[in-house]
Amino acid sequence: MNVTGYGWLVLAFPLAGMLVVALGWRVLPGRTAGWVASAAIGGAFASSIGMLLQLLDKPEESRSLVGTAYTYADTAG
């Protein structure tokens, strides 16, 4: 996986965990919501470690990355 993929996973894991807990809080037994939330944060942490390791393999001048999900306004000039 590339660096930007790990970056998106860092954002996606907590979002997915929040959705699972928010939409399933009535049917999740006992402490399951806490386990789901902890697993989501753990996944984000593991993804950030993967991203760090990928960035350390790059030369110093190319360690700054920009990724866009969509273009809101595209202007010429």
KOLVEX-819510 format. One record per residue: residue number from 1; y, x, z of N, C-alpha, C in turn. Coordinates in steps of 0.05 Angstrom, whole numbers, plus 32768, in hexadecimal, padded with zeros to 4 digits. Last residue first. Layout:
BEGIN
i=NUM | n_py=Y | n_px=X | n_pz=Z | ca_py=Y | ca_px=X | ca_pz=Z | c_py=Y | c_px=X | c_pz=Z $
...
END
This chain:
BEGIN
i=77 | n_py=824E | n_px=7F89 | n_pz=7EE7 | ca_py=8266 | ca_px=7F98 | ca_pz=7EED | c_py=825F | c_px=7FB0 | c_pz=7EFD $
i=76 | n_py=8234 | n_px=7F48 | n_pz=7EF3 | ca_py=8237 | ca_px=7F5F | ca_pz=7EE2 | c_py=824F | c_px=7F6F | c_pz=7EEA $
i=75 | n_py=820B | n_px=7F2E | n_pz=7F27 | ca_py=8225 | ca_px=7F30 | ca_pz=7F19 | c_py=8225 | c_px=7F49 | c_pz=7F08 $
i=74 | n_py=81E2 | n_px=7F01 | n_pz=7F44 | ca_py=81E1 | ca_px=7F19 | ca_pz=7F33 | c_py=81FB | c_px=7F19 | c_pz=7F23 $
i=73 | n_py=81CF | n_px=7EEB | n_pz=7F82 | ca_py=81E5 | ca_px=7EEA | ca_pz=7F6E | c_py=81E4 | c_px=7F04 | c_pz=7F5E $
i=72 | n_py=819B | n_px=7EF3 | n_pz=7F98 | ca_py=81AB | ca_px=7EDB | ca_pz=7F9D | c_py=81C0 | c_px=7ED7 | c_pz=7F87 $
i=71 | n_py=815C | n_px=7F08 | n_pz=7F88 | ca_py=8179 | ca_px=7F0D | ca_pz=7F82 | c_py=8188 | c_px=7EF3 | c_pz=7F85 $
i=70 | n_py=812A | n_px=7F15 | n_pz=7FB9 | ca_py=8134 | ca_px=7F06 | ca_pz=7FA3 | c_py=8152 | c_px=7F0E | c_pz=7F9F $
i=69 | n_py=811B | n_px=7F41 | n_pz=7FD8 | ca_py=8108 | ca_px=7F2B | ca_pz=7FD4 | c_py=8110 | c_px=7F1A | c_pz=7FBC $
i=68 | n_py=8122 | n_px=7F86 | n_pz=7FCE | ca_py=812E | ca_px=7F6C | ca_pz=7FCE | c_py=8119 | c_px=7F57 | c_pz=7FC9 $
i=67 | n_py=8128 | n_px=7FC5 | n_pz=7FEF | ca_py=8117 | ca_px=7FB1 | ca_pz=7FE2 | c_py=8125 | c_px=7F96 | c_pz=7FE3 $
i=66 | n_py=8134 | n_px=8009 | n_pz=7FF1 | ca_py=8140 | ca_px=7FEF | ca_pz=7FF1 | c_py=812D | c_px=7FDC | c_pz=7FE3 $
i=65 | n_py=812D | n_px=8045 | n_pz=8018 | ca_py=8123 | ca_px=8032 | ca_pz=8005 | c_py=8131 | c_px=8017 | c_pz=8008 $
i=64 | n_py=8130 | n_px=8089 | n_pz=8024 | ca_py=8140 | ca_px=8070 | ca_pz=8026 | c_py=8137 | c_px=805D | c_pz=8010 $
i=63 | n_py=8116 | n_px=80B7 | n_pz=8018 | ca_py=810C | ca_px=80A7 | ca_pz=802E | c_py=811B | c_px=808D | c_pz=8033 $
i=62 | n_py=8123 | n_px=80E0 | n_pz=7FF5 | ca_py=811A | ca_px=80C6 | ca_pz=7FEA | c_py=810E | c_px=80B4 | c_pz=8000 $
i=61 | n_py=8130 | n_px=810F | n_pz=800E | ca_py=8145 | ca_px=8101 | ca_pz=7FFF | c_py=813D | c_px=80E6 | c_pz=7FF3 $
i=60 | n_py=8100 | n_px=8120 | n_pz=8026 | ca_py=8116 | ca_px=8116 | ca_pz=8036 | c_py=812B | c_px=8106 | c_pz=8026 $
i=59 | n_py=80C4 | n_px=810A | n_pz=8004 | ca_py=80D9 | ca_px=811D | ca_pz=8009 | c_py=80F1 | c_px=8110 | c_pz=8018 $
i=58 | n_py=8090 | n_px=80E5 | n_pz=8026 | ca_py=80A4 | ca_px=80E7 | ca_pz=8011 | c_py=80B7 | c_px=80FE | c_pz=8018 $
i=57 | n_py=8071 | n_px=80E0 | n_pz=8053 | ca_py=8065 | ca_px=80EE | ca_pz=803C | c_py=8079 | c_px=80F3 | c_pz=8025 $
i=56 | n_py=808E | n_px=80C0 | n_pz=8074 | ca_py=808D | ca_px=80DC | ca_pz=807A | c_py=8081 | c_px=80ED | c_pz=8064 $
i=55 | n_py=8084 | n_px=808D | n_pz=805E | ca_py=809E | ca_px=8099 | ca_pz=805B | c_py=809E | c_px=80B7 | c_pz=8061 $
i=54 | n_py=804F | n_px=8085 | n_pz=806F | ca_py=8055 | ca_px=8086 | ca_pz=8053 | c_py=8070 | c_px=8093 | c_pz=804E $
i=53 | n_py=8058 | n_px=8083 | n_pz=80A7 | ca_py=8047 | ca_px=8098 | ca_pz=809B | c_py=804B | c_px=809B | c_pz=807D $
i=52 | n_py=8079 | n_px=8055 | n_pz=80AA | ca_py=8083 | ca_px=806F | ca_pz=80B2 | c_py=8072 | c_px=8086 | c_pz=80A6 $
i=51 | n_py=8055 | n_px=802D | n_pz=8098 | ca_py=806D | ca_px=8033 | ca_pz=8089 | c_py=8079 | c_px=804E | c_pz=8090 $
i=50 | n_py=8030 | n_px=802F | n_pz=80C2 | ca_py=8027 | ca_px=8035 | ca_pz=80A6 | c_py=803F | c_px=803C | c_pz=8095 $
i=49 | n_py=8051 | n_px=801E | n_pz=80EB | ca_py=8045 | ca_px=8039 | ca_pz=80EC | c_py=803C | c_px=8042 | c_pz=80D1 $
i=48 | n_py=805B | n_px=7FEA | n_pz=80D9 | ca_py=8072 | ca_px=7FFD | ca_pz=80DB | c_py=8068 | c_px=801A | c_pz=80DE $
i=47 | n_py=8028 | n_px=7FD4 | n_pz=80DD | ca_py=8035 | ca_px=7FD7 | ca_pz=80C3 | c_py=804C | c_px=7FEA | c_pz=80C3 $
i=46 | n_py=8022 | n_px=7FD5 | n_pz=8114 | ca_py=8010 | ca_px=7FE5 | ca_pz=8103 | c_py=801C | c_px=7FE9 | c_pz=80E8 $
i=45 | n_py=804B | n_px=7FB0 | n_pz=8122 | ca_py=804C | ca_px=7FCC | ca_pz=812B | c_py=803A | c_px=7FDE | c_pz=811A $
i=44 | n_py=8037 | n_px=7F82 | n_pz=810A | ca_py=8051 | ca_px=7F8D | ca_pz=8101 | c_py=8054 | c_px=7FAA | c_pz=810A $
i=43 | n_py=8008 | n_px=7F7C | n_pz=8128 | ca_py=8007 | ca_px=7F80 | ca_pz=810B | c_py=8021 | c_px=7F8C | c_pz=8100 $
i=42 | n_py=801F | n_px=7F73 | n_pz=815A | ca_py=800E | ca_px=7F8A | ca_pz=8156 | c_py=800B | c_px=7F90 | c_pz=8138 $
i=41 | n_py=8037 | n_px=7F42 | n_pz=8151 | ca_py=8048 | ca_px=7F59 | ca_pz=8157 | c_py=8038 | c_px=7F73 | c_pz=8153 $
i=40 | n_py=8009 | n_px=7F24 | n_pz=8148 | ca_py=801E | ca_px=7F25 | ca_pz=8133 | c_py=8030 | c_px=7F3E | c_pz=8138 $
i=39 | n_py=7FEE | n_px=7F29 | n_pz=8178 | ca_py=7FE2 | ca_px=7F34 | ca_pz=8160 | c_py=7FF6 | c_px=7F37 | c_pz=814A $
i=38 | n_py=8011 | n_px=7F0D | n_pz=8199 | ca_py=800D | ca_px=7F29 | ca_pz=819E | c_py=8000 | c_px=7F37 | c_pz=8185 $
i=37 | n_py=800C | n_px=7ED9 | n_pz=8183 | ca_py=8026 | ca_px=7EE7 | ca_pz=8183 | c_py=8023 | c_px=7F05 | c_pz=8187 $
i=36 | n_py=7FD6 | n_px=7ED0 | n_pz=818E | ca_py=7FDF | ca_px=7ED0 | ca_pz=8173 | c_py=7FFA | c_px=7EDE | c_pz=8171 $
i=35 | n_py=7FD6 | n_px=7ED3 | n_pz=81C6 | ca_py=7FC6 | ca_px=7EE6 | ca_pz=81B7 | c_py=7FCF | c_px=7EE7 | c_pz=819A $
i=34 | n_py=7FF7 | n_px=7EA7 | n_pz=81D2 | ca_py=7FFF | ca_px=7EC2 | ca_pz=81DA | c_py=7FF0 | c_px=7ED7 | c_pz=81CB $
i=33 | n_py=7FD7 | n_px=7E7E | n_pz=81BE | ca_py=7FF2 | ca_px=7E82 | ca_pz=81B2 | c_py=7FFC | c_px=7E9E | c_pz=81BA $
i=32 | n_py=7FAB | n_px=7E7F | n_pz=81E0 | ca_py=7FA8 | ca_px=7E87 | ca_pz=81C4 | c_py=7FC3 | c_px=7E8D | c_pz=81B7 $
i=31 | n_py=7FA4 | n_px=7E6F | n_pz=8213 | ca_py=7FB6 | ca_px=7E85 | ca_pz=820E | c_py=7FB5 | c_px=7E8F | c_pz=81F1 $
i=30 | n_py=7F91 | n_px=7E2E | n_pz=8206 | ca_py=7F98 | ca_px=7E41 | ca_pz=821A | c_py=7FAD | c_px=7E56 | c_pz=8212 $
i=29 | n_py=7F89 | n_px=7E1F | n_pz=81C0 | ca_py=7F7F | ca_px=7E1E | ca_pz=81DC | c_py=7F8A | c_px=7E34 | c_pz=81ED $
i=28 | n_py=7FB3 | n_px=7DFE | n_pz=8194 | ca_py=7FAA | ca_px=7E19 | ca_pz=819D | c_py=7FA1 | c_px=7E17 | c_pz=81BA $
i=27 | n_py=7FC9 | n_px=7DCE | n_pz=818A | ca_py=7FAC | ca_px=7DD0 | ca_pz=8187 | c_py=7FA2 | c_px=7DEB | c_pz=818F $
i=26 | n_py=8000 | n_px=7DD3 | n_pz=8194 | ca_py=7FF1 | ca_px=7DBD | ca_pz=81A1 | c_py=7FD3 | c_px=7DC0 | c_pz=819F $
i=25 | n_py=8010 | n_px=7DFD | n_pz=8174 | ca_py=8011 | ca_px=7E00 | ca_pz=8191 | c_py=8002 | c_px=7DEA | c_pz=81A0 $
i=24 | n_py=8013 | n_px=7E05 | n_pz=813E | ca_py=7FF9 | ca_px=7DFF | ca_pz=814A | c_py=7FF9 | c_px=7E00 | c_pz=8168 $
i=23 | n_py=8046 | n_px=7E12 | n_pz=812D | ca_py=8039 | ca_px=7DFB | ca_pz=8121 | c_py=801F | c_px=7DF3 | c_pz=812F $
i=22 | n_py=8052 | n_px=7E3E | n_pz=814D | ca_py=8064 | ca_px=7E27 | ca_pz=814D | c_py=8056 | c_px=7E0E | c_pz=8142 $
i=21 | n_py=8028 | n_px=7E63 | n_pz=8142 | ca_py=802D | ca_px=7E59 | ca_pz=815D | c_py=803E | c_px=7E40 | c_pz=815D $
i=20 | n_py=802E | n_px=7E6A | n_pz=810A | ca_py=8014 | ca_px=7E61 | ca_pz=8116 | c_py=8019 | c_px=7E55 | c_pz=8132 $
i=19 | n_py=8063 | n_px=7E7C | n_pz=8107 | ca_py=805B | ca_px=7E63 | ca_pz=80FA | c_py=8041 | c_px=7E58 | c_pz=8106 $
i=18 | n_py=8061 | n_px=7EAC | n_pz=8123 | ca_py=8072 | ca_px=7E97 | ca_pz=812D | c_py=806A | c_px=7E7C | c_pz=8121 $
i=17 | n_py=803E | n_px=7EC9 | n_pz=8102 | ca_py=8036 | ca_px=7EC2 | ca_pz=811D | c_py=8047 | c_px=7EAC | c_pz=8129 $
i=16 | n_py=805E | n_px=7ECD | n_pz=80D4 | ca_py=8044 | ca_px=7EBE | ca_pz=80D3 | c_py=803B | c_px=7EB6 | c_pz=80EF $
i=15 | n_py=8087 | n_px=7EEC | n_pz=80E9 | ca_py=808D | ca_px=7ED2 | ca_pz=80DD | c_py=8074 | c_px=7EC1 | c_pz=80DD $
i=14 | n_py=806D | n_px=7F1C | n_pz=80F8 | ca_py=8079 | ca_px=7F0A | ca_pz=810D | c_py=807F | c_px=7EEE | c_pz=8102 $
i=13 | n_py=805A | n_px=7F2B | n_pz=80C2 | ca_py=8048 | ca_px=7F26 | ca_pz=80D8 | c_py=8055 | c_px=7F15 | c_pz=80EE $
i=12 | n_py=8087 | n_px=7F33 | n_pz=80A0 | ca_py=8075 | ca_px=7F1C | ca_pz=809C | c_py=8063 | c_px=7F16 | c_pz=80B4 $
i=11 | n_py=80A1 | n_px=7F62 | n_pz=80AD | ca_py=80B0 | ca_px=7F49 | ca_pz=80B0 | c_py=809D | c_px=7F31 | c_pz=80AF $
i=10 | n_py=807A | n_px=7F87 | n_pz=80A2 | ca_py=8087 | ca_px=7F88 | ca_pz=80BC | c_py=8096 | c_px=7F6E | c_pz=80C1 $
i=9 | n_py=806F | n_px=7F7B | n_pz=806D | ca_py=805C | ca_px=7F73 | ca_pz=8081 | c_py=8068 | c_px=7F74 | c_pz=809D $
i=8 | n_py=809B | n_px=7F93 | n_pz=8054 | ca_py=8099 | ca_px=7F76 | ca_pz=8053 | c_py=8085 | c_px=7F6C | c_pz=8068 $
i=7 | n_py=808E | n_px=7FC9 | n_pz=805F | ca_py=80A7 | ca_px=7FBE | ca_pz=8069 | c_py=80A6 | c_px=7F9F | c_pz=8069 $
i=6 | n_py=805F | n_px=7FCF | n_pz=8042 | ca_py=805E | ca_px=7FD1 | ca_pz=805F | c_py=8077 | c_px=7FC4 | c_pz=806B $
i=5 | n_py=8077 | n_px=7FCC | n_pz=800F | ca_py=8063 | ca_px=7FB8 | ca_pz=8017 | c_py=805F | c_px=7FB8 | c_pz=8035 $
i=4 | n_py=8097 | n_px=7FF9 | n_pz=800E | ca_py=80A4 | ca_px=7FDF | ca_pz=800F | c_py=8090 | c_px=7FC9 | c_pz=8017 $
i=3 | n_py=806E | n_px=8021 | n_pz=800C | ca_py=8080 | ca_px=801F | ca_pz=8023 | c_py=808D | c_px=8004 | c_pz=8025 $
i=2 | n_py=802E | n_px=8008 | n_pz=7FF3 | ca_py=8046 | ca_px=8018 | ca_pz=7FF2 | c_py=8059 | c_px=8012 | c_pz=800A $
i=1 | n_py=7FE9 | n_px=8011 | n_pz=8000 | ca_py=8000 | ca_px=8000 | ca_pz=8000 | c_py=8019 | c_px=8012 | c_pz=8000 $
END
